[in-house]
Each structure stands twice: as C-alpha cells, then as structure tokens.
Amino acid sequence: MSLKEKVEEALNSVRPGLEADGGNVELIDVSEDGIVKVKLVGACGSCPMAAMTLQYGVTNAIKQAVPEVKEVQSV
C-alpha cells in the first residue's frame, strides 16, 4: 500500500464526523518526505473550529495510522 493510500485510509476514519457537521476533508498531496496537504471543505472550510479540527482530529488520525507522516498542512 502506498503512503498516499495509507493517508486516504486514515482520512476515511475521520470523515464520518466531519460529514455529520456538513464538512469533509480533501487529500491534496502526499510528498515522498512525509508532508501531507489537506483541505477542509464544506462547513469545515469556514468553521471557526477548523484549526482545532485539523490539529486534533485530522492530524492525529493521520499520524497514528501512518507514522511515516512528518507534517500535515492545510492548504
């Protein structure tokens, strides 16, 4: 399984919670050096809690499932 596939799988684990609030997360890019770029969309894109959602929900889920990931960036 590729790094990108592993990250996508990790994102699938947090999507139901985001979708319940009218949002979602889009995987933009996964670099070979472990930098993941994501975009919060829908209600999550304009939510004042988006930074917290990204840090504590999305980033933690990705890093737990895919230890090779060094950083998660919002674009």
C-alpha angles and dihedrals in degrees: 000000000000124000090250092053091050091051091048089052091051090050090052088062093060098036097086090060093048093045090051087062094046097261142095143190125244123205108227103173145343115203124207090245092061103264112141121197119200136171125212108220139185115018089347092063093065101027116121088224093056094107091052092046090052095047102041103026110029101027095045093048092050096045093047093050097037112032091180089072110102101181141007116210130190115224 
